[in-house]
Structures are given as C-alpha cells and as structure tokens.
Amino acid sequence: MNNKTIASSILALAVLAGAAILLVGGNSGSGEGITPVDNVAMVDGKQVITISAKGGYSPRVTAAKADLPTVLKVSTSGTFDCSSALAIPSLGYRKNLPPSGVVEIELPPQAAGSKLNGLCAMGMYNFSINFN
C-alpha cells in the first residue's frame, strides 16, 4: 500500500466513525434530540429541578411541569470552567457560581409549551428546561 491509499483508508474510516456516532446519538451540540432526564422532584409544594455544572451542564434537557412554583438547583463540585458563569437570558439572570456548592434560583411559573434556556458566559455550554 502506498501513502495515498493509506490516507484514503484512514479518511474513509473517520467518515464511517462519525456517521456511527451520529446514528447512536452523539452530542449534537444543540441539545435537540437528547432524551430528557428525570431530575425533577416536588418538595414542599414546589417543583425542584437539579442540574450540575462542571465541563457543561447535566442534564442538558429537562422536562418539567408548567404553571408551578419552581426552584432550579445548580450544583458545582470543583467547577472552574466557564460553566461556573451561568446566564439565563430570558430572566435577566447572570451569576458566577461557587467552585463547589449549590445555588438555588427561584423561577417564576412558566407557561405550558415554554422553554427556559441557560448557558455559560462564553456560550459554549447550555441547557434547556421544557415546561409542559
């Protein structure tokens, strides 16, 4: 095999690997198509949504109930990346989270069908909460 054939074979394998990742649900970067995770609980009459921030936000997509008092708990544990600078633009919320701990954010009741988006200060990482 010559170098050109080897390079072509490597390129073909890379394309196939990329296609396989997309087929099995690789990270699309947009949060679309990701299965929502059960990270919502009812505590003392309030809906509590828990998200962790470190190297991004997890889970990236949350399904929550609409028209309920809601608390978003964002937990950090040794978080020193840009996900520690949280913004929720539709609420005018911006805060630097502590490196370790939990920050509770009171959310106003959200209408059915609405979507709340959060992101880091650099716009690299994001999460969404879909209210139904």
N, C-alpha and C positions, 0 to 999 in steps of 0.2 A: 504494500500500500504506500502511496506517496503522500506527502503532506497535505495536498489539496483534498484527497479522498478522506483522510483522517479528519480534517477540519469540517468537511461536509457532513460526515457521520456525527461528529460532536454537535454541530448545529441542529441536525435533524433530531437527535436525542433531546436537546434542550427544548425544542419546539414541542415535542411529544410530552415531555415532563410538564411544561407549562400548561398544556391542554389538559393533562390529567389533574393537575391541581385545580384548575377552573371547574372541571366536571365534578370533583368531590367536594367543592365548596370552599375553595381557598379564600383568603381575606380579600374582598373586592375593594376595600378602602372606603366605600361609601356607606357601609352599614346595611345596604339593601340586600335582601335575600338571606340574612342571617337569622336563624331561629331565635325568637325571644326566650329569655331565661327566666325562671321563676325566682325573682329576687324581691318580691313584694309581699308585705305582711300587713295585717290590720292589728294595730296596737292602740288600745285606749281610744277607739273611735277614729283613729287617723290611719291613713294609708302610709306605710313606711317603705320607701324604695332604697335599697342599699347598692351602692356602686363603689368599686375600688379604683383608685388612681395610682398607677405605677407603670411606666412604659406604655401608657394609654389608659383607656377606661374599660372596665369589665363589670358586667356585660356591656356590650356595645348597643344592644337593643333591648328595651324593656317594654312589656305590655302592662298597662295599669288601668284602673277604673277611673272614669270621668266623674266630675262633679263631687269630689270628696276632698276634705282637708288632707293635704299630703305633705310629708316630710321627706326630703331627699337627704340620705346619709351618705357622705362621701368619705371613705376611709383611705388612709395612707399608711404605708409601712416602709420606711426608708426611701421615700419618694423624693428624688432630687432632680427629676427631669421636668420637661415643660408641662406635663400633665398636672403638676402641682399648682399651675397658674390657671385656674378654672374660670371660664366665662360662660354665662347663659344669656346670650344677647337679647332674647325676647323679654327677659325680666330685668335687663339692665344690671345683671349681677356679674361682678368681677372680684375675685379674691385669690390671694396666694394661700394655698393650703399649707398646714404644718407638715414637716417631713414625716411625722408619724402621729396618728390620732384620727379622730372622727369629727367632721364638720357637719352640722345639721342645718339644712336650708329649708325654710318654710316656703312651700309653693302654694300659690292661690289655686282654688279649684279650677280645673281645666275642662273645657267643653269636650263633649264626645267628638271624636274624629280629629282632635288636635294633636299636634306633635311638638314636644319640647326638645330642643337641641342644645347640647353642651359641647364645648370644645376647649382645647388648651389655648394658651395665649399665642402660640405660633400657628395654630390651625392644623397641626399635624395629626392630632388625635381628637376623636369625637365620640359622642354617644347620643342616643335619642330615646325618648320616652313617648310611646304611643298611647293616647288615652282613648278608651272605648267604653 
